[in-house]
Amino acid sequence: MLIEDVGALYKNYYKDLYRYIYFMTFNNHDTEDILQNVFIKVMRGKDCFRGDSHIKTWIFSIAHNECINYLNRKRKIIHIENLDVSIICANNNIEEKILNREAVDIVMGFIQSCEEPVRSLLILRLIEEKSFMEIGNIINRSDTWCRVTFFRTKKNLISVLDEYGGEKTK
C-alpha cells in the first residue's frame, strides 16, 4: 500500500486506530477528534515517511503522540463506568478472555492507573496484540524495555485479578 493513498490507509487502519485511541481516552467524541488529527498529520507528513518501519507502525506512532498530547491537555479522570464494551470486544476474542463486567472494570481501571508509556504498552499488547518490536517503535522504547515492563506489569495485573477473585468467593 502506498503512503500517497491516504483513503486506503484510513479504510485499512481505522478500526484498529479507533480502538487504540478509545482505550487511551475512553470517550467516543474525543476519539473521533484525535483520529481526525492523526489522519490530517498523515496527509501533511506523508513525504516525511522514511520507510524505516511499516506504515501502520508509523501511523500508530502519530496516534500515540496525539493521545499523549490530548491527555496532557485534558488531564482529566477517565470514567470507566460508561465504557463501551463492544469496542473492547471488537477483535481478538476478548469475550473469551474477560468473563464479566467487573473484570472489565478492574482491568480497565488498572490500565487507567498506569502512567505513560506503560498504559500504551498494555493497550497495544493486550488489545491490539502488537509485537514488542512494533510497540517499541510506536512508543519510542526498545523492544527489551517493552518486554520486561510488560511482564512485570502483567504480574501486577494478575495479582489484582487474583485479589478480586478471592474477594468474590468470600
C-alpha positions as CSV (number, residue, x, y, z in Angstrom):
1,M,0.0,0.0,0.0
2,L,1.3,3.4,-0.9
3,I,1.6,6.2,1.6
4,E,0.1,8.6,-1.0
5,D,-3.3,6.7,-0.8
6,V,-4.5,8.2,2.5
7,G,-8.0,7.0,1.8
8,A,-6.9,3.4,1.6
9,L,-4.8,3.9,4.8
10,Y,-7.9,5.2,6.5
11,K,-10.0,2.3,5.3
12,N,-7.5,-0.3,6.4
13,Y,-6.4,1.1,9.8
14,Y,-9.5,3.0,11.0
15,K,-10.8,0.3,13.3
16,D,-7.5,-0.6,14.9
17,L,-6.6,3.1,15.4
18,Y,-10.1,3.9,16.8
19,R,-9.9,1.0,19.3
20,Y,-6.4,2.1,20.4
21,I,-7.3,5.8,20.8
22,Y,-10.6,4.9,22.6
23,F,-8.6,2.9,25.2
24,M,-6.4,6.0,25.7
25,T,-9.4,8.4,26.1
26,F,-12.5,6.3,26.9
27,N,-14.5,8.8,25.1
28,N,-16.1,8.4,21.6
29,H,-16.1,12.1,20.7
30,D,-12.5,12.7,21.8
31,T,-11.5,9.5,19.9
32,E,-13.1,10.8,16.7
33,D,-11.3,14.2,17.2
34,I,-7.9,12.6,17.8
35,L,-8.4,10.2,14.9
36,Q,-9.2,13.1,12.6
37,N,-6.0,14.9,13.7
38,V,-4.0,11.7,13.1
39,F,-5.1,11.5,9.5
40,I,-4.5,15.2,9.0
41,K,-0.9,14.7,10.2
42,V,-0.6,11.6,7.9
43,M,-1.7,13.7,4.9
44,R,0.6,16.5,5.8
45,G,3.6,14.3,6.7
46,K,3.4,11.6,4.1
47,D,6.5,13.0,2.4
48,C,8.4,12.6,5.7
49,F,7.7,8.9,6.0
50,R,11.2,7.3,5.6
51,G,10.1,3.7,5.4
52,D,12.1,2.6,8.4
53,S,9.0,0.8,9.8
54,H,5.7,-0.5,8.5
55,I,3.2,2.3,7.5
56,K,0.8,1.0,10.2
57,T,3.5,1.4,12.9
58,W,4.2,5.0,11.7
59,I,0.5,5.9,11.8
60,F,0.2,4.3,15.3
61,S,3.2,6.4,16.4
62,I,1.3,9.5,15.3
63,A,-1.8,8.3,17.1
64,H,0.2,7.6,20.2
65,N,1.7,11.2,20.2
66,E,-1.7,12.7,19.6
67,C,-3.1,10.8,22.5
68,I,-0.3,11.9,24.8
69,N,-0.9,15.5,23.7
70,Y,-4.6,15.1,24.4
71,L,-4.1,13.6,27.8
72,N,-1.6,16.3,28.7
73,R,-4.1,19.0,27.6
74,K,-7.2,17.5,29.3
75,R,-5.6,16.0,32.4
76,K,-9.0,14.6,33.3
77,I,-10.0,11.5,35.1
78,I,-11.4,9.0,32.6
79,H,-14.6,7.4,33.9
80,I,-14.9,3.7,33.0
81,E,-18.5,3.3,34.1
82,N,-19.6,4.4,30.6
83,L,-17.0,2.2,28.8
84,D,-18.3,0.8,25.6
85,V,-17.6,-3.0,26.0
86,S,-18.4,-3.6,22.3
87,I,-15.2,-1.7,21.4
88,I,-13.1,-3.8,23.7
89,C,-14.6,-7.0,22.3
90,A,-14.4,-5.9,18.6
91,N,-11.3,-8.1,18.0
92,N,-9.0,-10.7,19.5
93,N,-11.6,-12.9,21.1
94,I,-11.6,-10.8,24.2
95,E,-15.1,-12.0,25.1
96,E,-13.4,-15.3,26.0
97,K,-10.6,-13.7,28.0
98,I,-12.8,-11.4,30.1
99,L,-15.6,-13.2,31.8
100,N,-17.8,-10.4,33.2
101,R,-18.2,-6.6,33.6
102,E,-16.5,-6.5,37.0
103,A,-13.4,-8.0,35.5
104,V,-13.5,-5.5,32.6
105,D,-13.8,-2.7,35.2
106,I,-10.8,-4.0,37.1
107,V,-8.6,-4.4,34.0
108,M,-9.6,-1.0,32.6
109,G,-9.1,0.6,36.0
110,F,-5.7,-1.0,36.2
111,I,-4.7,0.2,32.7
112,Q,-6.1,3.7,33.5
113,S,-4.0,3.9,36.7
114,C,-0.8,3.2,34.8
115,E,1.4,6.1,33.7
116,E,2.6,6.6,30.2
117,P,4.2,4.8,28.4
118,V,3.1,1.7,30.4
119,R,-0.6,2.5,29.6
120,S,0.1,2.5,25.9
121,L,2.2,-0.6,26.2
122,L,-0.7,-2.5,27.8
123,I,-3.2,-1.3,25.3
124,L,-1.0,-2.1,22.3
125,R,-0.1,-5.6,23.6
126,L,-3.3,-6.7,25.2
127,I,-5.8,-5.2,22.9
128,E,-4.1,-4.6,19.6
129,E,-1.8,-7.7,20.0
130,K,1.2,-5.8,18.6
131,S,4.7,-7.3,18.8
132,F,7.1,-5.9,21.3
133,M,9.2,-4.6,18.4
134,E,6.2,-2.7,16.9
135,I,5.2,-1.3,20.4
136,G,8.8,-0.1,20.9
137,N,8.7,1.7,17.6
138,I,5.4,3.3,18.4
139,I,6.2,4.5,21.9
140,N,9.9,5.1,21.2
141,R,11.3,2.5,23.6
142,S,13.4,-0.7,23.0
143,D,11.6,-4.0,22.5
144,T,13.5,-5.3,25.5
145,W,12.2,-2.5,27.7
146,C,8.7,-3.3,26.4
147,R,9.0,-7.0,27.0
148,V,10.4,-6.6,30.6
149,T,7.9,-3.8,31.5
150,F,5.0,-5.8,30.1
151,F,5.8,-8.9,32.0
152,R,6.3,-7.0,35.3
153,T,3.1,-5.1,34.8
154,K,1.2,-8.2,33.8
155,K,2.3,-9.9,37.0
156,N,0.8,-6.9,39.0
157,L,-2.4,-7.1,37.0
158,I,-2.7,-10.9,37.7
159,S,-2.2,-10.1,41.4
160,V,-5.0,-7.5,41.2
161,L,-7.3,-10.0,39.4
162,D,-6.4,-12.7,42.0
163,E,-7.4,-10.4,44.8
164,Y,-10.7,-9.7,43.1
165,G,-11.3,-13.4,42.5
166,G,-10.6,-14.1,46.2
167,E,-12.9,-11.3,47.4
168,K,-15.7,-12.6,45.1
169,T,-15.5,-16.1,46.6
170,K,-15.7,-14.9,50.2
